[in-house]
Amino acid sequence: MAEPALIALLGGTGAGRSSFVNTIAGEDVARVGHGIYSETLEVNQYECKLMEAQVVRLVDTPGLGALSADNPDPTASSTSFTPTKILRKLTAFVHTEYDRTRTLSGVVYLHDIRKPNVSRLGPRDLKKLKELCGAPEGTAPNLIIVTTFWDLLPDVQAGLSSETLLTRGDGLIKQLLDGGARLARWGHYDPSASPAGPEFQVPHKVIGDLLSRTDSNDGSGLPSSFADLREKLKQQKEGLKTEGYQAAGDAEEAKKKAEEGLRNTEERKENTQKRKRRAESEKEQMEEDVEDAEKRAKAKRKRKQKRAEAKERRERAEQQEREERREREERRAREERQERKERQDRLDRQERQERRERREREERQWQQQQQAEEDRKRAKSAKGTTSTTTFL
């Protein structure tokens, strides 16, 4: 049988990825998280059956921008799931579980209709996403955007307004739509209460539409019809070989032993290749970690240099302020001394003036007393003369 289709689920934390998986599986196989802490810390794979009995493998990833509940510090950037880290984990998972030539049949990006848009993917992350989907150069990956939680909105019109902002704003959703992605809507509606319109789809329909694209593949780079034909021819060839072994008699037993030895050799080879792929993936991840560490160290040195420069500027400003304060105090002290001196001079001049005026008053009083004494003497003398004259 052909290898089941491999579909990755991306989206922010709380966007409904785990609920999407549980709806398709028909049971709670994925743990549903709430808040800013992601319940999905690693890449998990779930094998589910669609309504047409077609088997698909859904690869759930950690939420974009989510924090690990083991280290809920929002300032610790090493614990948050950036697009680069999530795509790196997804790439390592696919290469380890399968091989480096295996690609995704498609991607479902889920976004809570009640939340604002998120930042666009960088060129490096967008290129890695296209490589994971096996999209040829110049083409878009097989991707569907599903806006979720429409059932929690007051009405459909509110969702349409939010959807307009998401599709027209300069964010990730517009970037994916411009790249060829399609848009679908999903909410936990009762079948009779679901809004009308082809955009409202249940998860089974979303996956079915994703796989119905003519450029979807089974991970081998061939359309699914060619892959089925190749598998059928392979089965017919194995049947002919089995018949030949039965007709050969003793050659059959020898062939079985040879096949068993070949299988063991192939298993050992496959295990060796798997370990090699894992080592290569770990090496790539280590190199990227080293690169990230160097970037963080560089940013840290830059911040440290900025802090040192800011401290130096602050110290110069404080030194200048101290000097200006000292100059103001010295100037104020000089002015106070000058003011005291001038006040003392005024007091001295006032005191001298008062002493001079007091002396002048005393002199006038003495002169007045002398004048009065002389006037009394003259009056007395004149009185005596008058008495003598009368007597005579």
C-alpha positions in Angstrom: 0.0 0.0 0.0 1.0 3.6 -0.6 2.5 5.5 2.3 -0.1 7.6 4.2 -0.2 11.3 3.5 1.8 13.4 5.9 0.2 16.7 6.9 1.7 19.2 9.4 -0.4 21.4 11.7 1.0 24.9 12.5 -0.5 27.8 14.4 -0.4 29.9 17.5 -1.0 28.5 21.0 -4.7 28.0 21.7 -5.5 28.1 18.0 -7.2 24.7 18.1 -4.6 22.4 16.6 -5.2 19.6 19.2 -9.0 20.0 18.9 -8.6 19.7 15.1 -6.7 16.4 15.6 -9.2 15.1 18.1 -12.2 15.9 15.8 -10.6 13.9 12.9 -9.6 11.0 15.2 -13.0 10.9 16.8 -11.5 10.8 20.3 -9.2 12.8 22.6 -5.8 11.7 21.4 -4.1 15.1 21.7 -4.0 17.1 24.9 -5.8 20.5 24.5 -4.0 23.5 26.1 -5.1 26.9 27.2 -3.3 30.2 27.8 0.2 31.2 26.8 1.8 27.9 27.8 1.9 25.3 25.1 0.7 21.8 26.0 2.5 20.5 22.9 6.3 20.8 23.6 7.5 18.4 21.0 6.4 17.3 17.5 3.7 14.6 17.8 2.3 12.3 15.1 -1.3 11.0 15.0 -2.6 8.4 12.4 -6.2 9.0 11.6 -8.8 7.8 9.1 -10.9 10.1 7.0 -14.5 9.4 6.1 -13.4 7.7 2.9 -11.3 5.3 5.0 -8.1 7.0 3.7 -5.3 7.0 6.3 -3.5 10.3 7.0 -0.8 11.1 9.5 -1.2 14.5 11.2 1.9 16.0 12.6 1.1 18.4 15.5 3.7 21.1 16.4 4.2 23.5 19.4 2.3 26.8 19.3 3.9 29.7 17.6 5.2 32.2 20.2 4.1 29.9 23.1 6.0 29.4 26.3 7.0 26.2 27.9 5.1 25.7 31.3 8.4 24.4 32.7 9.9 27.9 32.3 7.1 30.4 32.1 9.4 33.5 32.1 8.2 35.7 29.2 11.6 37.4 29.1 13.4 34.1 28.5 13.5 34.0 24.7 15.1 30.5 24.8 11.8 29.0 26.1 9.5 30.5 23.5 8.7 28.7 20.3 9.7 30.9 17.3 8.9 29.9 13.7 12.5 29.0 13.2 12.6 26.6 16.2 9.3 25.0 15.2 10.3 24.5 11.6 13.6 23.1 12.8 11.8 20.6 15.1 9.5 19.6 12.3 12.3 19.1 9.8 14.3 17.0 12.3 11.2 14.9 13.0 10.4 14.2 9.3 14.1 13.4 8.5 14.4 11.1 11.6 11.1 9.3 11.4 11.2 8.8 7.6 14.2 10.0 5.4 15.6 13.2 4.1 13.7 12.8 0.8 10.3 12.6 2.5 8.1 15.7 2.1 4.8 16.9 3.5 1.7 16.4 1.5 0.4 19.7 2.9 0.2 22.1 5.8 -2.8 23.3 7.8 -2.2 26.7 9.5 -4.8 27.4 12.2 -5.5 30.9 13.6 -7.9 32.0 16.2 -10.3 34.4 14.5 -10.5 36.5 17.7 -6.8 37.2 17.8 -4.7 39.7 15.8 -2.4 38.8 13.0 1.2 37.5 13.6 4.5 38.6 12.1 5.5 37.4 8.7 7.9 34.5 8.1 11.5 35.4 7.3 12.9 34.4 3.9 14.9 31.5 5.5 11.8 30.1 7.3 9.6 30.5 4.2 12.3 28.6 2.2 12.4 25.8 4.8 8.6 25.5 4.7 8.6 25.1 0.9 11.4 22.5 1.1 9.4 20.5 3.7 6.4 20.6 1.4 8.5 19.6 -1.7 7.3 22.7 -3.5 9.5 23.3 -6.7 11.3 26.7 -7.0 8.9 29.5 -7.8 5.8 27.6 -6.6 3.8 27.8 -3.4 3.4 25.0 -0.8 0.1 23.1 -0.5 -1.3 25.0 2.4 -4.7 25.9 3.8 -5.4 28.6 6.4 -8.2 27.7 8.8 -9.6 30.4 11.1 -11.1 28.8 14.2 -13.5 29.5 17.0 -16.2 31.1 14.8 -18.8 29.6 17.1 -17.5 31.8 20.0 -18.2 35.1 18.1 -21.4 37.0 18.7 -22.3 36.7 15.0 -20.8 35.9 11.6 -20.4 39.5 10.7 -17.9 40.1 13.6 -15.9 37.2 12.2 -16.0 38.6 8.7 -14.7 41.9 10.0 -11.8 40.2 11.8 -11.1 38.1 8.7 -10.9 41.2 6.6 -8.3 42.7 8.9 -6.3 39.5 8.9 -6.3 39.1 5.1 -5.5 42.7 4.4 -3.0 43.4 7.2 0.7 43.1 6.7 1.1 39.8 8.6 1.6 36.1 8.2 -1.9 35.3 6.9 -1.7 37.8 4.0 1.8 36.5 3.3 0.5 32.9 3.0 -2.5 34.0 0.9 -0.3 35.9 -1.4 1.8 32.8 -1.8 -1.2 30.7 -3.0 -2.7 29.4 0.3 -6.5 29.0 0.6 -8.8 30.1 3.4 -11.3 28.0 5.3 -13.4 28.6 8.5 -14.2 26.2 11.3 -16.2 26.3 14.5 -17.7 23.7 16.9 -21.2 24.1 15.4 -24.0 21.6 15.5 -24.6 20.3 11.9 -27.9 22.1 11.8 -26.5 25.4 13.1 -23.4 25.7 10.9 -23.4 29.0 8.8 -23.9 28.6 5.1 -21.1 28.9 2.7 -18.3 26.7 1.3 -15.7 28.4 3.5 -17.2 26.8 6.6 -15.7 23.3 6.6 -15.3 20.5 9.1 -11.7 19.2 9.7 -12.3 16.1 7.6 -13.4 18.3 4.6 -10.3 20.5 5.1 -7.9 17.5 4.9 -9.8 16.1 2.0 -9.6 19.4 0.1 -5.9 19.6 0.9 -5.2 16.1 -0.5 -7.4 16.8 -3.6 -4.9 19.2 -5.1 -3.3 17.8 -8.2 0.2 18.6 -7.0 -0.2 16.8 -3.6 2.2 13.8 -3.3 2.9 10.9 -1.0 6.3 12.1 0.0 8.0 10.4 -3.0 7.5 13.3 -5.4 4.9 11.4 -7.5 1.2 12.0 -7.7 -0.8 9.5 -5.6 -2.2 7.6 -8.6 1.3 6.9 -9.9 2.4 5.8 -6.5 -0.5 3.3 -6.3 0.4 2.0 -9.7 4.0 1.6 -8.7 2.9 -0.3 -5.5 0.7 -2.6 -7.5 3.4 -3.4 -10.0 5.8 -4.1 -7.1 3.2 -6.5 -5.5 2.8 -8.3 -8.8 6.5 -8.7 -9.2 6.8 -10.1 -5.6 4.0 -12.6 -6.5 5.9 -13.8 -9.6 9.0 -14.2 -7.5 7.1 -16.3 -4.9 5.7 -18.6 -7.7 9.2 -19.0 -9.1 10.6 -20.0 -5.7 7.8 -22.5 -5.2 8.6 -24.1 -8.6 12.3 -24.1 -8.0 12.0 -26.5 -5.0 15.3 -26.5 -3.1 16.2 -23.1 -4.7 13.2 -21.7 -2.8 14.7 -22.5 0.6 18.1 -21.1 -0.5 16.3 -18.0 -1.8 14.5 -17.5 1.5 17.7 -17.7 3.4 19.3 -15.3 1.0 16.3 -13.0 1.3 16.5 -13.2 5.1 20.2 -12.4 5.0 19.4 -9.5 2.6 16.6 -8.3 4.9 18.9 -8.3 7.9 21.5 -6.5 5.8 18.9 -4.0 4.7 17.7 -3.5 8.2 21.2 -2.9 9.5 21.8 -0.5 6.6 18.5 1.2 7.3 19.3 1.5 11.0 22.8 2.9 10.1 21.2 5.4 7.7 18.7 6.4 10.3 21.4 6.9 12.9 23.3 8.9 10.3 20.3 11.0 9.5 19.7 11.6 13.1 23.3 12.6 13.6 23.2 14.9 10.6 20.0 16.4 11.9 21.5 16.9 15.4 24.6 18.4 13.8 22.5 20.9 11.8 20.5 21.7 14.9 23.7 22.1 16.9 25.1 24.4 14.2 21.9 26.5 14.2 22.0 26.5 18.0 25.6 27.7 17.9 24.6 30.4 15.4 21.8 31.5 17.6 24.1 31.5 20.6 26.6 33.6 18.8 23.8 36.0 17.8 22.6 36.2 21.4 26.1 36.7 22.6 26.7 39.5 20.1 23.4 41.1 21.1 24.4 40.7 24.7 27.8 42.4 24.1 26.0 45.2 22.2 23.6 45.7 25.1 26.4 45.6 27.6 28.3 48.2 25.5 25.2 50.4 25.3 24.8 50.1 29.1 28.4 51.0 29.6 28.1 54.0 27.3 24.9 55.1 29.0 26.6 54.7 32.4 29.5 56.8 31.2 27.1 59.5 29.8 25.2 59.4 33.1 28.4 59.8 35.1 29.6 62.7 32.9 26.2 64.3 33.4 26.3 63.8 37.1 29.9 65.1 37.3 28.9 68.2 35.3 25.8 68.6 37.5 28.0 68.4 40.6 30.4 71.0 39.2 27.5 73.3 38.3 26.0 72.8 41.7 29.4 73.6 43.4 29.7 76.7 41.2 26.2 77.8 42.1 27.0 77.3 45.8 30.2 79.2 45.6 28.5 82.0 43.7 25.7 82.1 46.3 28.3 82.1 49.1 30.1 85.1 47.5 26.9 86.9 47.0 25.9 86.3 50.6 29.3 87.5 51.8 29.0 90.5 49.6 25.5 91.1 50.8 26.6 90.8 54.5 29.5 93.2 53.9 27.2 95.7 52.2 24.6 95.4 55.0 27.4 95.8 57.6 28.7 98.9 55.8 25.2 100.4 55.7 24.9 99.7 59.5 28.3 101.3 60.1 27.4 104.3 58.1 24.0 104.6 59.8 25.7 104.3 63.2 28.2 107.0 62.4 25.5 109.2 61.1 23.5 108.7 64.3 26.5 109.4 66.4 27.2 112.6 64.4 23.6 113.7 64.7 23.6 112.9 68.4 26.7 115.0 68.9 25.2 117.8 66.9 22.0 117.7 69.0 24.1 117.7 72.2 26.1 120.6 70.9 22.9 122.6 70.1 21.5 121.7 73.5 24.7 122.9 75.2 24.7 126.1 73.1 21.0 126.6 73.9 21.8 126.1 77.6 24.7 128.6 77.4 22.5 131.0 75.6 19.8 130.6 78.2 22.3 131.1 81.0 23.6 134.2 79.4 20.1 135.4 78.9 19.3 134.8 82.6 22.4 136.6 83.6 21.6 139.6 81.4 18.0 139.6 82.7 19.2 139.5 86.3 21.8 142.3 85.6 19.1 144.4 83.9 16.8 143.9 86.8 19.4 144.9 89.3 20.1 148.1 87.4 16.4 148.9 87.3 16.1 148.5 91.1 19.0 150.8 91.7 17.6 153.5 89.5 14.3 153.4 91.2 15.9 153.6 94.6 17.8 156.6 93.7 
